[in-house]
Amino acid sequence: DTIEAANKKVCDEIRVIGKRMGCTFASVGFKNDTIYVSNVGDSRVYLLRGNAIHCVSKDHTVAQTMVEAGLVSYENSQHSKEKHQLTQHIGIFPEEMIIEPFYNTIKADIGDIVLVCSDGLTDMLSDADIGAILASGGTEEDMTNALVNQALQNGGKDNVTVIVAKVSGENAVPVAVKK
């Protein structure tokens, strides 16, 4: 419902100003021992469990479609021009395409670290680099600052939006946000 409402609002604005625009979307919700993930576009959600980093969202890009079809490896897709060609995003008129968000649910474990980020981060840092920074410890704010600073040091070609949450116990999920 949130994604549909956001898409309607953007499409209404497009009609008013007469110019195409759009954005990507990624969200995480926590309830009891479950993490709920959704995304549209190429903003991502990662889960660090132990020292292993996992992308738990799905890019809606031509490159990802090529990976799924077995035409290119994930590693090669990260360096292709198709990496930024979105197949879905917020700002698509319903008569053009029905947006199909990606949804995922994950059982949360104490100590899990969840990252929601824009491609401004993932274009500048590899998954391994992101995992290493998250695994280095510290507060959510420390991790957020380290990720943003490293992305900017690596060139910062786009906005870098980062949200870090640590699963720390019953009804406690502190969050740090930096844009």
Buried (B, 14 or more C-beta within 10 A) or exposed (E): EEBEEBBEEBBEEBEEEEEEEBBBBBBBEBEEEEBEBBBBBBBBBBBBBEEEBEBBBBBBBBBBBBBEEEEBEBEEBBEBEBBBBBBBBBBBEEEEEEBEBBEBEBEBEEEBBBBBBBBBBBBBBEBEBBBBBBBEEEEBBBBBBBBBBBBBEBEBEBEBBBBBBBBBEEEEBEBBEBE
